[in-house]
Amino acid sequence: MKIAYRGFDISVIKEKCLAGYKLTYFSVFRKSDGYEMTSGFSDDNDTVRTWIKMMKGRVDGFIDDPSEEMHETPDDGEYYDVLAEHRLENQKTQGLQ
């Protein structure tokens, strides 16, 4: 399932992996600049709709406070510059819906 949400593209699919059992694959990209907020896979029993709700929550959190999804640490000299860039880009991307 693919959806657009608040300027982000969220994709969640559940399909068989090479070992033969089902995995959930997910990704979230910001539309304005292609920034990958998160991606990965999970071996769980949650539905695709549940994962979509979880990813929407992460997008909401990232828009409200980008520092929660950033991998930089506050000790990094560029931390606050990157944080400001994410805030500006998040405002810009919400207009792309």
C-alpha positions in Angstrom: 0.0 0.0 0.0 1.3 3.4 -0.9 -0.1 6.7 0.4 0.8 10.4 0.4 0.7 11.9 3.8 1.6 15.5 4.8 4.1 15.8 2.0 5.7 12.3 2.5 5.3 9.1 0.5 4.7 6.1 2.7 5.0 2.6 1.3 4.2 -0.6 3.3 4.0 -4.0 1.8 3.8 -7.5 3.2 5.3 -10.2 1.0 7.3 -13.4 1.1 11.1 -13.1 1.6 13.5 -15.5 0.0 13.3 -17.8 3.1 9.6 -18.3 2.3 7.8 -16.4 5.1 6.2 -13.0 5.0 8.0 -9.8 6.1 6.7 -6.3 6.2 8.7 -3.8 4.2 8.3 -0.1 4.8 9.7 3.2 3.6 9.0 6.9 4.1 10.4 9.6 1.8 9.9 13.3 1.9 8.4 14.5 -1.5 10.2 17.9 -1.8 13.7 16.6 -1.7 13.5 12.8 -1.6 14.9 12.6 2.0 14.5 9.1 3.4 13.1 9.4 6.8 13.1 5.7 7.4 13.0 2.3 5.7 13.4 -1.3 6.7 11.6 -4.5 7.3 9.9 -6.3 10.2 9.0 -9.9 11.0 5.7 -9.4 12.8 2.1 -10.1 12.6 0.8 -6.5 12.3 -1.3 -5.6 9.3 -0.2 -3.3 6.6 -2.9 -0.8 7.8 -1.3 -0.9 11.3 2.1 -0.1 9.8 0.6 2.7 7.8 -0.8 4.2 11.0 2.6 3.8 12.7 4.4 5.5 9.8 1.9 8.3 9.9 2.7 8.8 13.5 6.4 8.9 12.7 5.8 11.5 10.0 3.7 13.6 12.5 6.5 13.4 15.0 9.2 14.3 12.5 7.2 17.3 11.4 6.7 18.4 15.0 10.2 17.7 16.1 12.7 16.6 13.5 15.4 15.9 16.1 13.6 12.6 17.1 14.4 11.1 13.7 17.8 12.7 13.1 20.9 10.5 13.5 23.1 13.4 14.3 23.9 14.2 18.0 23.7 17.6 19.6 27.4 17.5 20.1 27.9 17.5 16.3 28.8 21.0 15.0 26.3 20.8 12.2 23.4 19.4 14.3 21.4 22.7 14.6 22.0 23.6 11.0 20.6 20.2 9.9 17.7 20.5 12.3 16.8 24.0 10.9 17.0 22.6 7.3 14.6 19.7 8.2 12.2 22.2 9.7 12.2 24.4 6.6 12.0 21.4 4.2 9.1 20.0 6.2 7.2 23.2 5.8 7.9 23.3 2.1 6.9 19.7 1.5 3.5 19.9 3.2 2.5 22.3 0.4 3.1 19.6 -2.2 0.2 17.4 -1.2 
